[in-house]
Amino acid sequence: MSTKYKNMSVEIPPQKILYLFIDESGNFDFSPKGTKYFVLTGFITFNPLFKREDLVKLRYELLASGVDQDYFHASEDAQATRDKVFSILGSLGNNFEVRSVVARKNKVNPSLINEYYAKKGKMIKRSTGMGLYEKLCDCLLKYIFRGRSGTVNKIVVVLGSLYTGDKSKILLQTLKRSLKQNFPGIPFEIYCHQACVDLNCQLADYCCWAIAVMAERKEARPYQIIKPQVKSVFDIFKNGDHEYYQYEK
């Protein structure tokens, strides 16, 4: 008497890992001499390898042509190089999406910019912008993670090396809080890497730069290339009427 056993193995779905790369543009000079906007941007992908070899190929083509291209950085690259990188971004299709929060700095309430501390019996004011930074981080992450619960198995976040000191602490704290609230039980990793060693950090930089120059000087051409993948650009103080200072012309 023979007994037939059915295959009782359960098919395990492939791991769905969300990769998030965060970049920023603009400075923390809250005066007429500073940038008009500060921009915080998230570059999201589930496949960080797709066609990334095109960037490697471009770099070596540039080196062969006499261009000393150690890595890609939108604000510093030659226009011809920027055009080629944006062409690669345009070829990635639905491989990635972009979320961004922009803040017009002269509309920021001073309570979000200034901090006070006591020194020799006097209250000293210093302009740090940390209150604003925390607000932007929280807002950006809400847009990125909204509606994704139950759709990912793991999350990997990579921050560029520009995040240091107080900014790094705020971003890390906000990230951890947001991940635990939105994805209870889902494992996550957070890393701080040099942008020069990560191609996706460099693509995040390009996307952030495109949104920044669109806001700062109405330069639309770079933004139009990535526009199909830009899912949200939230001007956080758009409805504010009061301006605390005027920009230099």
C-alpha positions as CSV (number, residue, x, y, z in Angstrom):
1,M,0.0,0.0,0.0
2,S,1.5,3.3,-1.1
3,T,0.7,6.6,0.2
4,K,1.0,9.7,-1.9
5,Y,2.0,12.9,-0.2
6,K,1.0,16.3,-1.7
7,N,3.6,19.0,-1.9
8,M,2.9,21.0,1.2
9,S,5.5,23.6,0.7
10,V,4.3,27.2,0.9
11,E,5.5,29.7,-1.7
12,I,7.3,32.5,0.0
13,P,6.9,35.9,-1.8
14,P,10.0,37.7,-2.8
15,Q,11.2,40.3,-0.3
16,K,9.9,43.7,-1.0
17,I,12.6,46.1,0.2
18,L,11.9,49.9,0.1
19,Y,15.1,51.9,-0.4
20,L,15.0,55.6,0.6
21,F,17.7,58.1,-0.2
22,I,17.3,61.6,1.3
23,D,19.0,64.8,0.1
24,E,18.7,68.5,0.7
25,S,19.3,71.8,-1.2
26,G,19.6,75.3,0.1
27,N,21.4,76.8,3.0
28,F,20.4,77.8,6.6
29,D,21.2,81.5,6.1
30,F,17.9,83.0,7.1
31,S,18.7,86.5,5.8
32,P,18.3,88.4,2.5
33,K,21.7,86.9,1.4
34,G,20.6,83.3,1.9
35,T,18.9,81.0,-0.6
36,K,15.2,81.7,-1.1
37,Y,14.2,78.1,-0.4
38,F,15.3,75.1,1.6
39,V,14.3,71.8,0.0
40,L,14.2,68.3,1.5
41,T,13.8,65.4,-1.0
42,G,13.3,61.7,-0.8
43,F,14.3,59.4,-3.7
44,I,12.4,56.0,-3.3
45,T,13.0,52.8,-5.2
46,F,12.4,49.1,-4.9
47,N,15.2,48.2,-7.3
48,P,18.4,50.3,-6.7
49,L,20.4,48.4,-9.3
50,F,18.1,48.9,-12.4
51,K,20.2,50.5,-15.2
52,R,22.6,52.1,-12.7
53,E,25.4,50.7,-14.7
54,D,24.6,53.5,-17.2
55,L,25.9,55.9,-14.6
56,V,29.1,53.9,-14.2
57,K,29.5,53.8,-18.0
58,L,29.0,57.5,-18.3
59,R,31.6,58.2,-15.6
60,Y,34.3,56.2,-17.4
61,E,33.4,57.8,-20.7
62,L,33.9,61.2,-19.1
63,L,37.3,60.1,-17.7
64,A,38.4,58.9,-21.1
65,S,37.4,62.2,-22.6
66,G,39.6,64.1,-20.1
67,V,36.8,65.1,-17.6
68,D,37.9,64.5,-14.0
69,Q,34.5,63.1,-12.8
70,D,34.9,61.4,-9.5
71,Y,31.1,61.3,-8.9
72,F,28.0,63.1,-9.9
73,H,26.9,66.3,-8.1
74,A,24.3,68.4,-9.9
75,S,25.3,71.8,-8.7
76,E,28.9,71.3,-9.5
77,D,28.8,69.2,-12.7
78,A,29.2,70.8,-16.2
79,Q,26.0,71.4,-18.1
80,A,26.9,68.7,-20.6
81,T,27.3,66.1,-17.8
82,R,24.1,67.2,-16.2
83,D,22.2,66.7,-19.4
84,K,23.5,63.1,-19.7
85,V,22.7,62.3,-16.0
86,F,19.2,63.6,-16.5
87,S,18.8,61.6,-19.6
88,I,19.6,58.5,-17.6
89,L,17.1,59.5,-14.9
90,G,14.5,59.9,-17.7
91,S,15.2,56.4,-18.9
92,L,14.5,54.8,-15.6
93,G,10.8,55.1,-16.0
94,N,8.7,53.9,-13.0
95,N,11.8,52.5,-11.3
96,F,11.8,55.3,-8.8
97,E,9.6,58.1,-7.3
98,V,10.3,61.4,-5.7
99,R,8.7,63.2,-2.8
100,S,9.8,66.7,-1.7
101,V,9.0,69.4,0.8
102,V,10.0,73.0,0.0
103,A,10.1,76.0,2.4
104,R,10.3,79.6,1.4
105,K,12.7,80.8,4.1
106,N,11.5,84.4,4.5
107,K,8.1,83.1,5.5
108,V,9.5,80.9,8.3
109,N,8.4,82.1,11.8
110,P,11.4,83.0,13.9
111,S,10.3,80.6,16.5
112,L,11.3,77.7,14.2
113,I,14.7,79.3,13.5
114,N,16.0,80.8,16.7
115,E,17.2,79.1,19.9
116,Y,18.1,80.8,23.1
117,Y,20.6,79.9,25.8
118,A,21.8,81.6,29.0
119,K,25.4,82.8,29.2
120,K,26.7,84.9,32.1
121,G,23.2,85.9,33.1
122,K,22.2,87.0,29.6
123,M,20.0,85.2,27.1
124,I,21.8,84.7,23.9
125,K,20.0,84.1,20.6
126,R,21.4,81.9,17.9
127,S,19.9,81.1,14.5
128,T,20.0,77.3,13.9
129,G,16.9,76.5,11.9
130,M,16.5,73.2,13.8
131,G,12.8,73.7,14.5
132,L,12.2,74.2,10.8
133,Y,14.3,71.2,10.0
134,E,12.4,68.9,12.3
135,K,9.1,70.2,10.8
136,L,10.3,69.5,7.3
137,C,11.6,66.0,8.1
138,D,8.3,65.0,9.7
139,C,6.3,66.4,6.8
140,L,8.4,64.7,4.2
141,L,8.3,61.3,5.9
142,K,4.5,61.5,6.2
143,Y,4.3,61.9,2.4
144,I,6.8,59.1,1.7
145,F,5.3,56.5,4.0
146,R,1.6,57.3,3.7
147,G,-0.4,54.3,2.4
148,R,2.6,51.9,2.3
149,S,1.8,49.9,5.4
150,G,1.6,46.2,4.5
151,T,3.4,46.7,1.2
152,V,7.0,46.3,2.3
153,N,9.0,43.6,4.1
154,K,12.0,45.8,5.0
155,I,13.1,49.4,4.7
156,V,16.7,50.6,4.0
157,V,17.4,54.4,4.4
158,V,20.7,55.9,3.2
159,L,21.6,59.5,4.2
160,G,24.3,61.5,2.5
161,S,27.3,62.7,4.6
162,L,25.9,66.2,4.7
163,Y,23.8,65.2,7.6
164,T,26.0,65.9,10.6
165,G,25.6,67.3,14.1
166,D,22.1,68.5,15.2
167,K,20.6,67.9,11.7
168,S,21.7,64.3,11.8
169,K,20.2,63.8,15.3
170,I,16.9,65.3,14.3
171,L,16.6,63.4,11.0
172,L,17.6,60.1,12.7
173,Q,15.1,60.6,15.5
174,T,12.3,61.6,13.2
175,L,13.1,58.6,10.9
176,K,13.0,56.1,13.7
177,R,9.8,57.5,15.1
178,S,8.1,57.5,11.7
179,L,9.2,54.0,10.8
180,K,8.1,52.5,14.1
181,Q,4.7,54.3,13.8
182,N,4.0,53.4,10.2
183,F,5.6,50.0,10.0
184,P,5.3,48.2,13.4
185,G,7.2,45.0,13.3
186,I,8.9,45.8,10.0
187,P,12.8,45.7,10.2
188,F,14.7,48.8,9.0
189,E,18.2,49.9,8.6
190,I,19.5,53.5,8.5
191,Y,23.0,54.3,7.1
192,C,25.0,57.5,6.7
193,H,27.3,57.2,3.6
194,Q,29.4,59.5,1.5
195,A,27.3,60.4,-1.5
196,C,30.3,59.8,-3.7
197,V,30.1,56.1,-3.1
198,D,26.4,55.6,-3.7
199,L,24.9,56.0,-7.2
200,N,21.4,56.4,-5.8
201,C,22.5,59.1,-3.4
202,Q,23.8,60.9,-6.5
203,L,20.5,60.5,-8.3
204,A,18.7,61.8,-5.2
205,D,21.0,64.8,-5.3
206,Y,20.0,65.4,-9.0
207,C,16.3,65.2,-8.2
208,C,16.6,67.5,-5.3
209,W,18.6,70.0,-7.3
210,A,16.0,70.0,-10.1
211,I,13.2,70.8,-7.6
212,A,15.3,73.5,-5.9
213,V,16.2,75.4,-9.1
214,M,12.6,75.2,-10.2
215,A,11.6,76.9,-6.9
216,E,14.7,79.2,-6.6
217,R,15.0,80.6,-10.2
218,K,12.0,79.1,-12.1
219,E,14.4,76.9,-14.2
220,A,11.9,74.2,-15.4
221,R,13.9,72.1,-17.9
222,P,15.6,69.7,-15.3
223,Y,12.3,69.3,-13.4
224,Q,10.3,68.5,-16.6
225,I,12.6,65.4,-17.1
226,I,11.8,63.9,-13.7
227,K,8.3,65.3,-13.4
228,P,6.5,61.9,-14.3
229,Q,8.1,60.4,-11.2
230,V,7.6,63.3,-8.9
231,K,4.6,62.3,-6.8
232,S,4.5,65.3,-4.5
233,V,6.2,68.7,-4.0
234,F,4.7,70.3,-0.9
235,D,5.3,74.0,-0.4
236,I,4.9,74.0,3.3
237,F,4.4,77.8,3.8
238,K,2.7,78.5,0.5
239,N,-0.4,79.9,2.1
240,G,1.5,82.1,4.5
241,D,1.2,85.9,3.8
242,H,3.8,87.4,6.2
243,E,7.4,87.8,5.0
244,Y,9.9,88.4,7.8
245,Y,12.5,89.9,5.4
246,Q,12.9,90.7,1.7
247,Y,15.4,89.0,-0.6
248,E,18.2,90.9,-2.3
249,K,17.7,91.3,-6.0
